[in-house]
Amino acid sequence: MGESDRLAGRRLYLCTADRPDLESFLSACIEGGVDLVQLREKRLDDRALLARAAVAREVCGPYGVPFVLNDRPDLALACGADGVHVGQDDVFPEMARRIMGPEAVVGLSTHAPAEWDATGPEPVDYLSAGPVSPTPTKPGRPGTGLAYLEYVAARATKPWFVTGGATPETIPAMAAAGARRFVVVRYLTESDDPAAGAKRLRAAIDQYWD
């Protein structure tokens, strides 16, 4: 399955840490409109992370939603994830691709024009741009603002997702800057009704797709 098949039309990307209700939470988010899932967990040891990643994979599989593990291509391969997402300080995308294989989804974070410009030769399926506004999930990292999205939108040749502060209220301004695909964290992870929250986000995003 190629890049266009795996990512075609995917526009609402949930990034979540582990949580006690991971199985039901992911199901609710997917039923609400999430169509790509990343488990981003920094606290667990390898064996515990593999176990929780297996839970996420088993939830996502029947829905046909790709499951991506953060940072660790070795563990992503071991747990049967569909792919891995790496940052600027993680293993190089080329190594992630070598570990995961040609059919895997490999994503890479960018936070500034210079980082974006360096992604051309990278063997990745998608990129992320942001965070537009500061976020607790990236302590100490300033927001990029909307200007970075405009920069990316004018140069993108691969699918890209905007990170940082996605809500139904902020999506119109980010879409006006060129974004069409969005990563969501707190709007769903802190929600009392993640299915309804995902539906609201998806409705806001879908206005900008043909």
N, C-alpha and C positions, 0 to 999 in steps of 0.2 A: 504494500500500500504506500503510495507516494505522498509527498508533502501536500499536494492539492487535495487528495482524498481525505487525509486525516484532519486537515484544518479548514477545509472549504466550509464557509458559512459559520464557523465557530466564532462567537463574539462575546461570551460572558464566561470569564475564567476565574474560578474560585481558587484562592490560595488560603489554606488554613493550617493551623497547628493541630496536633493531636488533641483530642478531647474525649471525655468519657462516653459521650453519645455520638461518636464519630459516624457510626453506621447510619443511624436515623437522621443525623444532621445532613450528611452527604445526600441521602435519598431525597430529603425535603428540598435541598437546594437544586438538585438535578430536575426534580419534578417541577420546580418553579421556573426553570429555564437555563440553569448553568450547563454549559456544554464542554467544559474542559476543567480538570481538577488537578491541583497541585497540593501535595502534603509537604509543608515546610516546618520541620521539627528539629530544633537545635539541642534539645535537652536529653533525649533518649540515647542509650547506648545502642550499638549496632543490632544486637539481637532483638531488643525491644522495638526498635524502629522497623525492622523487617516484619515483625508481627503486626504492627499497626498499619504498615504499608499494605500488607496482604489484605487487611480488612477493607481499606480504601479501594484496592484493586477489585475485590470481589463485589463491592457495591457498584463501581463504575462500569464493570464489564457488561452486565446484562442491558444496561442503558445504551451501550455503544459510545460511551463518553471516555475519551482518552484520559488515562491517569499518569501523572508525572510526579516524580520524586525530586525534591530540591537537593542540589549540591553533590549528590553521591551517585555517580553512574555505576559504580560497582554494586551498590545495594539496590539500585533501580533494576539492574540486570538480574540480580539474585531473587528479587521478589516478583519478577514478571511484570514490572511496570511498562507502560507504553513508551515512556521516555524519561528525560531528566532535564531539569532547568539549572543552569549554572550562572554564577555571577562573575563580576570582573576579578574577584580575588579567589575564585574556585579553580578547579581543574580546567585546563584549556578545552574549548569546544572540540577541537580536533581529537583530543584524547577521549573525551566523552563519546564522540561518534565512534571511535575505534573500539571502545569497550561495549557500547550498546548495539552497534551494527547499523547497516544502512537503512533498515526499515523503522528504526526508532524515531521518536520525536525528540529533537534537541532544541532547547531554547536558551537564550542568552540575554542577560540584563544590560541595559545601557542607561547612563545618567547624564550624558553631556555630548555635545556635538563631536568632540574628538573620539569618544568611545564609539559613537555611531559610525563615524567615517571609517573606523578600523574594522568594521564587521564584514566588509564586502567579501573577502575570501573565506570567511568562517563557514564550516559545514553545518549550519543550523537551519532549522525549519521555520523558526519565528524568532522575533526579538521583542523585548519590552522596553518601554521608554518612560522614564519618570524617576521618582515619584513627583507628580505635579505639585502636590502640597506635602509638607513634612508629615511623616507617619511614625507611630510608635514601633512599627515592625522594622524600621530602619533608623534606629536612634542615632542622632548626630548628623544625619544626611539632610541637607536643606532641600526644599522643593525646587523643581526645575522651572515651574511656571508654564504657562501655555505656549510661550514662544518656542520652547523645545519641541513641542508637538508639531508646530508649524514647520520647523526645520526638518523633522523626521518625515512628515507627510509629503514634503516636497521631494524627498530623496529615496523613499522606501521602494524596494523591489521585492520584499518578502512580507508576509503577514507580520503585523506588529500590534502589540497590546499596550495600552496606556496604564500605568500604575499610579496609585495615590489618590485616595479620596473619592472614589466613584460612588455617587448616589444619584437618584433620579433628578435631583436638583442641579448637580454639577455636570451631568452628561451633556446637556446642550452646548455649554461653552467649550467643552473638550471636543465635541463633535464639530463645532464650528472651526476649531483649530486643525481639523483633519482626522481625528481619531474615529475609528469605527469598531474597534475591539477593546474590551475593558477588563482589567483585573480588579476583582473585588475582594476585600478582606473584611474590615470591621463592619461594614453595612450588613453583612450576613452573619459573621461570627458573633456579633453582639446582639443579634436580633432575637426577639421572643418568638417570632414566626418567620423562620428563614424561607419557607416556601413562598409565602406572600411577598417577602422582601425581594426574592429572586424574580418573581413575576413583575413587580414594579420596575426593577432594573431592566429586565428584558424588554418590557414594553417601551421604556424610554430609549433603549438602544435601537430597537427594531424600526423606529421612525426614520432612521438614517440609512437603512438598507433597502435596496430595491426589492 
